Amino acid sequence: MKRRIGSSLEAAPIIYVADSDLFGVAVGADLAELCITSAATLVEGEGPAAAFRLDDVRGVAVEPRRAEGRKCARSWKISPAIGADPQYPDVTPRDAQALREWEDMRKAAE
């Protein structure tokens, strides 16, 4: 059987949280960064019956999804936004901004 997702950066899971207090805490977190995935979507609720659950983590379910888009040459995250910046067509807009800042610092040091 072929694996759907080979590495965490190929994933864009949907994370369901039923507990409203826990959901409130998770809303402010960058779940993709915490989970080391290309994206993550947070949804309040129980989630579908087929979602992955751990017995000792009640009220949390995860539906694995494959990330869509192309691979960023800098962060290796997969994103449909790759190429949105014509100056840096092989990276995400976030990484394009980081590269601009690095260029500015390099120029200022010269």
C-alpha positions in Angstrom: 0.0 0.0 0.0 1.4 3.4 -1.0 1.6 6.0 1.8 -0.5 9.0 1.3 1.8 11.3 3.4 5.5 10.6 3.5 6.6 13.4 5.8 5.0 15.9 8.1 5.6 18.8 5.7 3.4 16.9 3.1 0.5 17.2 5.6 -2.2 19.7 6.1 -4.4 18.1 8.9 -7.8 19.2 10.0 -7.8 19.3 13.8 -11.2 19.1 15.6 -11.4 20.2 19.2 -14.7 19.6 21.0 -13.8 21.3 24.3 -14.6 25.0 24.0 -11.8 26.1 26.5 -9.2 24.0 24.7 -10.4 25.3 21.4 -10.1 28.9 22.7 -6.4 28.3 23.6 -5.7 26.5 20.3 -7.2 29.4 18.2 -4.3 31.6 18.9 -1.6 29.0 18.1 0.1 28.5 14.8 -0.7 24.8 14.6 1.2 24.3 11.4 4.4 25.5 13.1 3.7 23.5 16.3 2.9 20.3 14.3 5.6 20.9 11.7 3.2 20.6 8.9 2.7 22.7 5.8 -0.8 23.8 7.0 -3.3 23.0 9.7 -7.0 23.8 10.0 -8.7 24.1 13.4 -12.4 23.3 13.7 -14.5 23.4 16.8 -16.4 20.1 17.2 -16.1 16.4 17.5 -15.0 15.7 14.0 -16.0 12.9 11.6 -16.3 9.3 12.9 -13.4 8.2 10.7 -11.0 10.8 12.2 -7.9 9.7 14.2 -8.3 9.8 17.9 -6.2 8.9 20.9 -8.0 7.2 23.9 -6.3 9.4 26.4 -6.9 12.7 24.6 -10.6 13.2 24.8 -12.4 15.6 22.5 -9.6 15.9 19.9 -9.7 14.3 16.5 -7.5 14.7 13.5 -8.3 14.2 9.9 -5.1 13.8 7.9 -5.0 15.6 4.6 -2.3 16.0 2.0 -0.9 19.6 1.6 -1.7 21.1 -1.8 0.6 23.3 -3.9 4.3 23.3 -4.6 7.3 22.8 -2.3 9.0 26.0 -1.1 12.7 26.1 -1.9 13.5 27.7 1.5 11.2 26.2 4.1 10.2 23.0 2.2 6.6 23.7 3.2 4.0 22.9 0.5 1.8 25.8 -0.4 -0.5 27.0 -3.2 1.1 30.5 -2.7 4.5 29.5 -4.1 5.2 31.9 -7.0 2.9 34.7 -5.7 6.0 36.9 -5.4 7.6 37.5 -8.8 10.9 38.5 -7.2 11.1 35.2 -5.4 9.0 32.7 -7.5 10.2 29.5 -5.7 9.2 30.4 -2.2 6.2 31.3 -0.1 5.3 35.0 0.5 6.5 34.6 4.1 9.9 33.3 2.9 10.1 36.0 0.2 9.7 38.6 3.0 12.5 36.9 5.0 14.7 36.9 2.0 14.0 40.6 1.3 15.0 41.4 4.9 18.1 39.3 4.7 19.1 41.1 1.4 18.5 44.5 3.1 20.7 43.6 6.1 23.4 42.3 3.7 23.3 45.5 1.7 23.4 47.6 4.8 26.5 45.7 6.1 28.4 46.4 2.8 
